[in-house]
Amino acid sequence: MCKGLVEFRRAKNMSKHLMAYEIGVSKSYYEKIEYGDRQPSYNFISKFINRFPDADANSIFFTDEHTKRVEVKDRTNLEIS
């Protein structure tokens, strides 16, 4: 489960359907990421950052349970380390 994403969505008081719409992905794909069935793609994270530029993508998507960490240097580029 992507707990950071769930917490972010709930803090925004958004449904899964609305969150998926705002990011620009299908509800089904969004739910798979939130439930932990799929890892968020670069494209998904990029769309999320574009829609929610003030959100801390590192704390939402990259916790100790993940093996790679992405440093968000600016709103347009992601660098995997």
N, C-alpha and C positions, 0 to 999 in steps of 0.2 A: 504494500500500500504506500502511496506517495502522501505521507501524512502532512507534509508542508503544503502541498497543493490543496488537500482537503481543508486544512485550517485557513488557508488564504481565501478559498471560495466561501467558506462559512463566514469569515470576517467581513467579506463583501456582501453577505446576505444574498448570494446568488444560487440558483438551482444549477444542477449539472448541465441541463439543456442550455440555459442562458450563458453559462461559462463557455461551453463549447462554441456557441454562436459568436460570442465576443472574441474568442481566440481565432475562430475561422476554421474549426475542425468539426467532424461529425460527433454527435453525442456518443455514439458507440466507441469511437476511438478515444475520446476524452475519458470515458468511463474505464476503459482498459488501462489507461495510464494511471488514473486515480486509484484503481483497485490493485495496481501493481502487476497486472497481467502483461503489460508492455512497458518498455522503457521509453521515456519521452525522446523523440527524435530531435535532431538539430533544428529542423523546420518548425516543430512544435514549440520548442523553447524560444526560437526566434520570433514566432508569432506572438507568444505570450509576452515577451519583453517589449515588443512593439505596442501591444495593447495596454500593458501595465508597466510603463517605463520606470516607475518609482518602486516597484516590487524588488525584493532581494532574491533574485533567481538562484543564487548560490545556496541560500538557506532553504529555499522551497524545493529545489530539485536535487541538490547534492549534499547528502548527509553521510554519516558514517556507514550506512548500509550500501552505499554505492562505491564502486571501485575506482572511478575516475572523478575528478573534480574539474569544473569549468570555471575559469576566471572571467567574469564579465568586465571587460576593459571599458567598453562603451556600449551604447545601445544598438550598434550595428554589427559588431564583430564579437565572436566567441572564440576563445583560444583554449583548446583542450590540453591539460598538463597531466 
